[in-house]
Amino acid sequence: EVSTKKKDFLGGGAWAKVFQVRRKSDRKLLAVKRIRKNAHINWDGWEKEPRMAALRGEIEAMNALAGKNHCLKLEGAYDGSSVLMLVLELAPHGDLMRHIHESGHFSER
């Protein structure tokens, strides 16, 4: 269970918003990716079912990677009627795109 009393907005896109939250049990900072299931269908070129299949694929990939190889760990997921929420390990220095944008390159090392 995470505290939603104080949520810090970290970023977002067409389908989702990401917030920093604190887990109640151990006070660990995490990220929650809140994905709207009922976003306008086909406004972004995706029909609803392929989009949901892509989201299921994202969850399966995160479970398979389990925080390895510099990938964020999926701590849990909640599948509600209108939103899908992924509880993720927090990347304290931002995401990969921010790093590439700020540094101008990406090294595989």
N, C-alpha and C positions, 0 to 999 in steps of 0.2 A: 504494500500500500504506500502511495506517495502523497506528500502534502501538496495540496493545490491552493493553499492560502496565499502563498507568494510564488507567482510564476514569472520567470524572466523570459521574455521573448528572445529567441536566438536567431530565428530566420524562418523563411517560408517560401513556398512556390505555388504553382497552380493548384495542386491537390492538397497540400499539407502545410501545417505550421509546426515549428519545433520550439519547445519551451524547456527551460532548466527547472527542475523540481528537486525536492529533497525526500528521500525515502524515510518514512517514519521510524522503521525498526532500528536502523543504524546511522541515520542522519547523512547517508551518502548522497552526494549530488549526482543526479542522473539527467538524461534528456528524454522528453516525451515527444514523439512525432505523432501529431494528431491529424489523421487523414480523413477527409470528408468523403463518405461513401456516396452521398446524394449531390455531389457537385454536378453542375450542368453537364448532362450527357452529350458527348460528341462535340463540345465547344472547343476542345483541344485536339480533335482528331481521333480520340479514343472512344470506342463504345464502352458501356459499363462493364460487360462481362470480360472482355480482354483486359481492362484495367484491373478488375478484381483478380484475374489470373496472374497478372504481373505483380500485384501486391502479395499474393500467396507465394509466388516465386521468390520475392524479396525476403519474406519470412523464412522460407525453406533454406535459402542461401545463407542467411545470417545464422540460422541454427546449425547448419553444416560447418560454417567457419568458426563458430563459438568463440569469437574474440581472438582468433589466431591471425597471423600474417598481417598485423597492423589494421585489422578490421574491428569495428566496434562490436562489443558483446551485446546480444539481445538479452535483456534481463527478464522480459515478459511481454505479453501482448493481451489486449482487451478488444474483443470484437463486439461492438455495440450495434444497435439498429441503424444509427446514422453515422457513426465514426468508428474507425479502427485506430487504436492507440498502441504504438510500439514504445516500450520502455527500454531505453538504450543506455549503455555506458556513455558518460559525458566526455566529449572531446574538448578539453579545456582551452585549446588553442585554435578552435574553429575547425571547419571541414576542409577537405582536400582542395576544393575549388578556391576557397579563400587563400590557402597557402600558395597555390600556383599563381593566383592573381597577384598576391603581394610580393612573391619572390621572383616571378617571371619564368620559373622553370620547376621541374620536378625530377629528383634523382631517385632511382630505384634502390639506392644503397641506404 
